[in-house]
Structures are given as structure tokens and as C-alpha cells.
Amino acid sequence: MRAPLQADAANSRPRSEKTSPQSSAQTRHVPRADHSRSLAVLRLKIQGDWPTLACAETRRETGPMANLRQDKALMRMLLLLLSLLHVGCAGHSIAQTKAGSRSHVPPTTAFYVAIPEDGHYGGKTYAGSGAATARAISAALSMHFTRVETAKSVESTAAAIQSAHAADCSSLVYATILNWEDRATEWSGKLDRIEIKVEVIAVPSGETLRSDMLQANSGWLTLGGDRPQDLLRGPVDAFAKSLTSKR
């Protein structure tokens, strides 16, 4: 009669005592909240909504781990912003089309800067663009040379050589605006562009010592109000600096 009692005692044990730790681990389920959050994160990744995804990830935890996640999210957003700014940055180039025997100009050289005719594009003339170009060239040359004179009005090449000789200048900088595009980039997507031919001419012989082509364009990301003359500084500074370089 003892055997049935032992069987009843075995059957009366709690069910939890019969369950081994291994079987308990196999039947553990992920909480519904975590499962929903994982699906939401996956949906954001598929949609490419990275700012919302970064914010969602920073709200998952609190404490040191949350701070680490926030730092990583901010770094990702910062890298994305920097990449966009890199695409939107303005660019310029300078190409020397003719180099004479005097590629290096001494810093004591006296320059006379002529004022080119105003630039135009699409039948529209941009008043004051010639004077703005001459001012930019004079300012850039003044950073490297002791004496720079600027013309008072637009002159032909021959007249500018005579004016430079009268001003006791040994070199003439004669610029010609080939392209001057002023675009509403912020809404049209078309960039502002300038293209200027710059010649360095010996006075009074009239020999062309060198000829350069300066080009520049605006960036894609603008805040409005940008003008082509704002693009002058980069290529003009590079041109003035190149005159002092020994090749």
C-alpha cells in the first residue's frame, strides 16, 4: 500500500519543480514591447528616416548607455550634415593658358590694374561687375606686392598700357570678363558662375608675360542673396599668390 502513496506524492508536486532550467530558457519569450520597438526600428531603416531613427534609439535607455547612444546618434547626424555641406560648397579653379619668361614676379613690382567692361549673360549686362573685378584683383595683389594702382575707368589695352606707363608701373593686369551668371540657386538649382581671363602685360613694351583663366561657381546650398562678385576672392587670391611662386 506504500507504492500508491508515493505516486500520489509525486503527482502532487508543483509543476514548476518538474520544469528544468533548460526547458524554461527555451520557452522564454521576448516581451511584446521590445518586439514592437524592433519592428519600428527596422521600418525606419528601410524608409531611410535616419533623424527619427537616431531620436528613437536615444530614448531606449537611460543612464550611461543612453548617453553613449546619444553621442553616437549626434555624431551620425553631424557627419551627414558635413557631407551635405561638402556637396554644397563653392569651388574655383585657375588655369594658366600662357606663361612667359618671367613666371616669377618680384614683390617690388608696381602693378596697374585696368577696369574690364561689365560682364553679361543672356543679353543682360551686370553693371558694376567690371569695377568689382578690378577691386578684387587690386586687393589680392596688395597682399603680395608693394605698389598697386587701379584705373579710374574702362580702358582699351593700348590706353591701359599708356596709363600704366604714366603711373610709373612696370606691369599691367588686364582682365576680361567672359562669363558672369547670376542665378537664383536657392530655388532654381542653377549655380552662379564666373569666368575671367587675366593677362599680365609688360609696360611699356606691351608683351604678354602670362595669361590665366579664372573660373568659379557657387555651391548648391545657399541662403539667398549670393552674387557672382562674391565668387571672385578665391580664384583672384590664387592668381595673385601664383605670381610670387618660383617655378
C-alpha positions in Angstrom: 0.0 0.0 0.0 3.0 2.3 0.2 3.5 2.5 -3.6 0.3 4.3 -4.4 1.1 6.9 -1.7 4.5 7.6 -3.3 2.9 8.0 -6.7 0.3 10.4 -5.3 3.1 12.4 -3.7 5.0 12.6 -7.0 1.9 13.8 -8.8 1.1 16.4 -6.1 4.4 18.2 -6.6 4.1 21.7 -8.1 4.5 21.7 -11.9 7.3 24.3 -11.6 9.5 21.7 -9.8 9.2 19.4 -12.8 10.4 22.0 -15.3 14.1 22.0 -15.8 16.1 25.3 -16.3 16.8 24.3 -19.9 13.2 23.9 -20.8 12.4 27.2 -19.1 15.0 29.1 -21.1 13.6 27.5 -24.3 10.1 28.8 -23.6 11.1 32.3 -22.6 9.5 34.9 -25.0 10.6 38.4 -25.9 8.3 41.0 -24.4 5.8 42.4 -26.8 7.1 46.0 -26.2 10.7 45.0 -27.3 9.3 43.2 -30.3 7.3 46.2 -31.4 10.3 48.5 -30.9 12.4 46.3 -33.1 9.9 46.3 -35.9 9.7 50.1 -35.6 13.4 50.5 -35.9 13.5 48.1 -38.9 10.8 50.1 -40.6 12.8 53.4 -40.1 15.9 51.8 -41.5 14.0 50.6 -44.6 12.5 54.1 -45.1 15.8 55.8 -44.6 14.5 58.1 -41.9 17.8 58.4 -40.1 17.0 61.5 -37.9 13.9 59.9 -36.5 15.8 56.6 -36.0 18.5 58.4 -34.1 16.0 60.0 -31.8 14.2 56.7 -31.3 17.4 55.0 -30.3 18.3 57.7 -27.8 15.0 57.1 -25.9 15.6 53.3 -25.4 17.7 53.6 -22.3 18.6 55.9 -19.5 22.0 56.3 -17.7 25.5 55.9 -19.1 24.4 53.7 -22.0 21.8 56.3 -23.1 24.5 59.0 -23.1 26.7 56.8 -25.3 23.8 56.2 -27.7 23.0 59.9 -27.8 26.7 60.7 -28.6 26.7 58.2 -31.4 23.4 59.5 -32.9 24.7 63.0 -32.8 27.9 62.0 -34.5 26.0 60.3 -37.3 23.8 63.4 -37.8 26.9 65.6 -37.7 28.7 63.5 -40.4 25.5 63.6 -42.5 25.4 67.4 -42.2 29.1 67.8 -43.1 28.7 65.6 -46.2 25.8 67.8 -47.3 27.8 71.0 -46.8 30.7 69.4 -48.7 28.4 68.9 -51.7 27.1 72.4 -51.4 30.5 74.2 -51.1 31.6 76.6 -53.8 34.6 75.8 -56.0 37.1 77.7 -58.1 39.9 76.9 -60.4 42.8 78.8 -62.1 44.4 77.6 -65.4 47.4 79.3 -66.9 47.0 79.4 -70.6 50.2 81.2 -71.4 53.4 81.5 -69.4 56.2 83.9 -70.4 59.9 84.1 -69.4 59.1 86.0 -66.2 56.8 83.5 -64.4 58.1 84.8 -61.0 57.3 88.5 -60.3 59.4 90.3 -57.7 57.5 91.7 -54.7 58.7 95.2 -55.6 56.9 95.2 -58.9 54.4 98.1 -59.4 51.1 97.0 -60.9 48.5 98.9 -62.8 45.1 97.2 -62.7 42.7 98.0 -65.6 38.9 98.0 -65.2 37.3 95.5 -67.5 34.0 96.0 -69.2 31.0 94.8 -67.2 30.1 91.2 -67.5 26.9 90.0 -69.2 24.9 86.8 -69.6 21.8 86.1 -71.6 21.5 89.6 -73.0 21.7 91.1 -69.5 24.6 93.4 -68.5 25.6 93.4 -64.9 26.5 97.0 -64.1 29.4 97.4 -61.7 30.8 93.8 -62.3 33.9 95.2 -64.1 34.7 97.6 -61.2 34.1 94.8 -58.7 36.6 92.6 -60.6 39.3 95.3 -60.6 38.8 96.0 -56.9 39.2 92.3 -56.1 42.3 91.9 -58.2 43.9 95.1 -56.7 43.1 93.9 -53.1 44.7 90.5 -53.8 47.8 92.0 -55.4 48.2 94.4 -52.5 48.7 91.4 -50.2 51.9 90.4 -52.1 53.3 93.5 -53.8 54.3 96.9 -52.5 52.5 99.1 -55.0 49.2 98.6 -56.9 47.4 101.3 -58.8 43.8 100.9 -60.1 42.3 102.6 -63.2 39.6 105.2 -62.8 37.6 104.0 -65.8 37.3 101.3 -68.5 40.2 101.5 -71.0 41.4 99.6 -74.0 44.6 97.6 -73.8 46.6 100.3 -75.6 45.2 103.0 -73.4 45.8 101.0 -70.2 49.4 100.5 -71.2 49.9 104.2 -71.6 48.1 104.9 -68.3 50.3 102.3 -66.5 53.5 103.9 -68.0 52.3 107.4 -66.9 51.8 106.0 -63.4 55.3 104.6 -63.4 54.1 101.0 -63.2 56.1 98.2 -64.9 53.3 95.7 -65.2 49.7 95.9 -66.3 47.0 93.5 -65.2 44.2 93.4 -67.9 41.1 91.4 -67.2 38.3 90.4 -69.5 35.0 89.0 -68.1 34.0 86.1 -70.4 31.0 84.8 -68.3 29.0 86.3 -65.4 26.0 84.3 -64.4 23.8 85.4 -61.6 21.2 82.7 -60.8 18.6 82.2 -58.1 20.3 79.0 -57.0 18.2 78.5 -53.8 15.1 77.7 -55.8 16.3 77.0 -59.4 19.2 74.8 -58.6 21.4 76.6 -61.2 24.7 77.8 -59.9 26.3 81.3 -60.2 29.3 81.1 -62.4 32.1 83.5 -63.4 34.9 83.1 -66.0 37.6 85.8 -66.3 40.7 86.0 -68.5 43.5 87.8 -66.8 46.7 88.9 -68.6 49.9 90.3 -67.2 51.4 92.7 -69.7 54.9 94.3 -69.6 55.0 98.1 -69.7 55.7 99.8 -72.0 56.6 97.0 -74.5 53.1 95.5 -74.4 54.5 92.0 -74.2 52.1 89.5 -72.6 54.0 87.8 -69.8 51.3 85.4 -68.9 47.6 84.7 -69.3 45.3 82.9 -66.9 41.7 81.7 -66.9 39.9 82.1 -63.6 36.7 80.2 -63.0 34.4 79.8 -60.0 30.9 78.6 -59.2 28.6 78.9 -56.2 27.5 76.0 -54.0 24.2 74.1 -54.1 23.3 75.1 -50.6 22.8 78.9 -50.3 20.9 81.1 -48.0 19.9 83.5 -50.8 21.4 86.8 -51.7 24.7 85.4 -53.1 26.1 87.3 -56.1 28.8 86.4 -58.7 31.2 89.0 -57.3 31.2 87.0 -54.1 33.0 84.3 -56.0 35.9 86.5 -57.0 38.1 86.2 -53.9 39.1 82.5 -54.2 40.4 82.5 -57.8 41.8 86.0 -57.6 43.7 85.3 -54.4 45.1 82.1 -56.0 46.2 84.1 -59.1 48.0 86.8 -57.1 49.8 84.2 -55.0 50.8 82.3 -58.1 52.7 85.4 -59.3 55.1 85.1 -56.4 55.8 81.4 -56.8 59.1 80.4 -58.3 58.7 77.6 -61.0 
